[in-house]
Amino acid sequence: MIFSLLFMNFLVIVEGLPVLATTIIIFIGRLWDAVTDPVMGRISDKTRSVLGRRRLYFLIGIIPVSVSFLMLFYSFGIEATPDNPMPKIIYYTLAYMFFGTVFSIVMVPYNAILSDITSDYNERTSYTMIRMIFSGAAALVCAVVPSIIIKSIGPEENGPQQIYGYFVMALVFGIIFGLSWLVVFLGTKEREDIPPPEKISLASWFSVFSNKAYKNLLGIFIPFQIAVDLVLALFIFYIDIVVNQYKNYELIVGTLLVCSMLLMVVQGRIAKTKGKAFPLYIGIPVWILTTVVFIFLDASVPVALLCVLAALIAVGSSAGNLATWSMLTDIYDIDELCTSKRREGLYSGMTTFLRKFASGFAVLLMGLGLQAMGFDQNKYSVSKALSENFNPAEQMAASGSGNIASGIKWMFVLIPLILLSFTLFFAIKNKVTKRRFDAVLKGIDEFKSHGSIDALNEQEKEDVLLVTGTETNKLWRK
């Protein structure tokens, strides 16, 4: 949240780097970040230590997490001029790559460890629900507190004089983020019956796509996450330019974030009662119908209605976040039944890689679409940062770019409609229910004890074969 809200503004307005250079820095950093995720996943799968194969990295990451976050917002005296900005461009590129590497080291094992904490279907849903509630609360804090710190240390005006405010903000939150991993290390556990590690190879990364349940999950997960990213990216432009509610943007987004956090509890109860995919059957149609309403809005819309629509979007976003992340943990056990291996890190790394790569590519296409309409996102960001009374609607009218508002409206509507329809289609195809997942766990126990699933009853065997999408003689491959 802090990175999304402040990093580009910091580089352009505070550090004075060219806008094009900042986009290159962010692109290189994201590309590197995506690549390190599957690598870290395989490393953590292969790790064996007295501190575990996941928890070890939480301990290792404490200091690097703090340092890497501080480096994003402080250049430690590196000099650069408008004529020669290259020293800082190189520094912040390397700083972002270091940041991405460090967060891969801790976040990939973090996303993989839940299946070690519990094998219970509903408990995993509860843990994911709590995780998402904390995530929503943290997002609210990080959307507000950093700017308060920055303005209290330096001037309120957005500019180079705020550099020490950014330093203090980064130092404070860097320490908080680092110490959080100490809490995670002390408060988690790992299973001990881990199979021997296998060799890391490129072929093993692609082997995940032989898991039919995982491919179906990707059909749910990737379109949903891209929809979230693009809606958030376009939301400010829709609110600013289409309905001219720039002054109420924080209220509308705040409503979305608060409702997403609160609805996690409701979605969690639904998931434990009806199954992990069931919240999608409610939340995604609500989001789709809400998106259609945005077609008919204009500058006369009351802010209260926009807040209501934001709350309805939260019904879909909370359902998708809870369902997709909790469903991912069950894939690890299905894979073990097929391969006899525990490869949570591999799946966690590959999933985040695909998510970041697809999302980055989608955001790039969105940017090209905006540019084709005559809208310069970078110029927009700079203009907004430099103007005390910035009015995007007036700026668009003054530039003669009237078609931009219509284009943004249709992008804001059609993109999520298409992506969420894909999400709902694959959600309906989901085969992993609580009963079938329990059969998978029983099948794993039977293979470990007797080398077969002959002891399972006919219903359990049918469930195992349906979830894995394979035949009995192809299970538990060594």
Residue pairs with C-beta under 8 A, 6 or more apart in sequence:
1 138
1 139
1 142
1 143
2 142
2 146
2 173
3 72
5 142
5 143
5 146
6 73
6 146
6 147
6 166
7 26
7 72
7 73
8 22
8 26
8 381
9 158
9 381
9 385
10 72
10 73
10 166
11 17
11 21
11 22
11 25
11 92
12 18
12 19
12 22
12 378
12 381
12 382
12 385
13 158
13 159
13 160
13 382
13 385
13 386
14 158
14 159
14 160
14 162
14 163
14 166
15 75
15 80
15 88
15 92
15 160
15 163
16 80
16 82
16 85
16 160
17 25
17 80
17 85
17 88
17 89
17 92
18 85
19 378
19 379
19 381
19 382
20 378
21 85
21 89
22 378
23 378
24 89
24 93
25 89
25 92
25 93
25 96
26 96
27 360
28 93
28 96
28 97
29 93
29 96
29 97
29 99
29 100
30 100
30 356
30 360
31 360
32 96
32 97
32 100
32 101
33 97
33 100
33 101
33 103
33 104
33 356
34 352
34 353
34 356
34 357
34 360
35 353
36 100
36 101
36 104
37 104
37 108
37 348
37 349
37 350
37 352
37 353
37 356
38 205
38 346
38 349
38 350
38 353
39 104
39 349
40 104
40 105
40 108
40 109
40 345
40 349
41 108
41 112
41 344
41 345
41 346
41 347
41 348
41 349
41 350
42 200
42 204
42 205
42 345
42 346
42 349
43 200
43 345
44 53
44 54
44 57
44 108
44 109
44 112
44 344
44 345
45 53
45 197
45 342
45 343
45 344
45 345
45 346
46 53
46 197
46 198
46 200
47 53
47 54
47 56
47 57
47 197
48 194
48 197
49 56
51 59
52 190
53 109
53 190
53 194
53 345
54 109
54 110
54 112
54 113
54 116
54 188
54 190
54 344
54 345
55 109
55 113
55 185
55 188
55 189
55 190
57 105
57 106
57 109
58 106
58 109
58 110
58 181
58 182
58 184
58 185
58 188
59 181
59 182
59 185
60 105
61 102
61 105
61 106
61 178
61 181
62 178
62 179
62 181
62 182
62 185
63 178
64 98
64 102
64 105
65 102
65 103
65 106
65 174
65 177
65 178
65 181
66 174
66 175
66 177
66 178
67 102
67 174
68 95
68 98
68 99
68 101
68 102
68 103
68 174
69 99
69 170
69 173
69 174
69 177
70 167
70 170
70 171
70 174
71 95
71 98
71 99
72 92
72 95
72 96
72 99
72 170
73 166
73 167
73 169
73 170
74 163
74 166
74 167
74 170
75 88
75 91
75 92
78 87
78 88
78 91
79 87
80 86
80 87
80 88
80 89
104 349
106 181
107 352
108 345
108 348
108 349
108 352
109 345
109 348
110 184
111 325
111 328
111 348
111 351
111 352
112 332
112 344
112 345
112 347
112 348
113 188
113 190
113 344
114 124
114 127
114 128
114 329
115 124
115 329
115 330
115 332
115 333
115 344
116 189
116 190
116 191
116 344
117 127
117 188
117 189
117 190
118 124
118 127
119 333
119 441
121 276
121 330
121 434
121 437
121 438
122 272
122 434
124 326
124 329
124 330
125 268
125 271
125 272
125 276
125 322
125 326
126 268
126 272
128 268
128 322
128 325
128 326
128 329
129 264
129 265
129 267
129 268
129 271
129 322
129 326
131 325
132 261
132 264
132 318
132 321
132 322
132 325
133 261
133 264
133 265
136 257
136 258
136 260
136 261
136 264
137 261
139 257
139 261
140 254
140 257
140 258
140 261
142 173
143 250
143 253
143 254
143 257
146 169
146 173
149 165
149 168
149 169
149 172
150 162
150 165
150 166
150 168
150 169
151 162
151 165
152 165
153 162
153 164
153 165
153 168
153 169
154 161
154 162
154 163
154 164
154 165
155 161
155 162
158 385
158 386
194 342
195 340
195 341
195 342
198 204
198 341
204 343
204 346
205 346
205 350
207 339
208 214
208 335
208 343
208 346
208 347
208 350
209 215
210 338
211 331
211 334
211 335
211 338
212 468
212 469
212 470
213 330
213 331
213 334
213 431
213 432
213 467
213 468
213 469
214 331
214 334
214 335
214 347
216 426
216 429
216 430
216 431
217 324
217 327
217 328
217 331
217 426
217 430
218 351
218 354
219 422
219 423
219 425
219 426
219 429
220 277
220 280
220 323
220 324
220 327
220 423
220 426
220 427
220 430
221 324
221 327
221 328
221 351
221 355
222 354
222 355
222 358
223 419
223 420
223 422
223 423
223 426
224 284
224 320
224 324
224 419
224 420
224 423
225 320
225 324
225 355
225 358
225 359
226 358
226 359
226 362
226 419
227 415
227 416
227 419
227 420
227 423
228 317
228 320
228 321
229 359
229 362
229 363
230 362
230 363
230 366
230 415
230 416
230 419
231 313
231 412
231 415
231 416
233 363
233 366
234 366
234 408
234 411
234 412
234 415
235 253
235 412
236 249
237 370
237 375
237 380
237 392
237 408
237 412
238 294
238 408
238 409
238 412
239 245
239 246
239 248
239 249
239 252
239 306
240 246
240 249
240 392
240 393
241 392
241 393
241 396
241 404
241 405
241 408
242 297
242 298
242 299
242 405
242 408
242 409
242 412
243 297
243 298
243 299
243 301
243 306
244 299
244 391
244 392
244 393
245 252
245 299
245 301
245 303
245 306
246 390
246 391
246 392
246 393
248 303
248 306
251 303
251 307
252 303
252 306
252 307
252 310
253 310
255 307
255 310
255 311
255 314
256 310
256 311
256 313
256 314
256 317
257 314
259 310
259 311
259 314
259 315
259 318
260 314
260 317
260 318
260 321
261 318
263 314
263 315
263 318
263 319
264 318
264 321
264 322
266 318
267 279
267 283
267 318
267 319
267 322
267 323
268 322
270 278
270 279
270 282
271 278
271 279
271 322
271 323
271 326
275 433
275 434
276 322
276 323
276 326
276 327
276 330
276 432
277 323
277 327
277 427
277 430
277 432
279 318
279 319
279 320
279 322
279 323
280 319
280 320
280 323
280 423
280 424
280 427
281 424
281 427
281 428
282 315
282 319
283 315
283 316
283 317
283 318
283 319
283 320
284 316
284 319
284 320
284 420
284 423
284 424
284 427
285 424
286 312
286 315
286 316
287 312
287 313
287 315
287 316
287 317
287 416
287 420
288 316
288 416
288 417
288 420
288 421
288 424
289 312
290 309
290 312
290 313
290 316
291 313
291 412
291 413
291 416
291 417
291 420
292 413
292 417
293 309
294 309
294 409
294 412
294 413
295 409
295 413
297 305
297 306
299 393
316 420
320 423
323 427
327 430
327 432
328 347
328 348
328 351
330 432
330 437
330 440
331 347
332 342
332 343
332 344
332 347
333 437
333 440
333 441
333 444
334 432
334 440
334 467
334 468
335 341
335 343
335 347
336 342
336 343
336 444
337 440
337 443
337 444
337 447
337 464
337 468
337 475
337 476
338 468
338 470
338 474
338 475
338 476
338 477
339 476
339 477
340 447
340 476
340 477
340 478
366 411
366 415
367 377
369 407
369 411
370 377
370 404
370 407
370 408
370 411
371 377
373 401
373 403
373 404
373 407
373 408
374 399
374 401
374 403
374 404
375 401
375 404
375 407
375 408
380 392
383 390
383 395
384 390
384 392
393 405
396 402
396 404
396 405
431 466
431 467
432 467
435 463
436 463
436 464
436 466
436 467
437 467
439 456
439 459
439 460
439 461
439 463
439 464
439 467
440 463
440 464
440 467
440 468
442 456
442 460
443 453
443 456
443 460
443 464
443 475
446 452
446 453
446 454
446 455
446 456
447 453
447 475
447 476
451 476
453 460
453 461
453 464
453 472
453 475
456 464
461 472
464 475
465 471
465 472
468 475
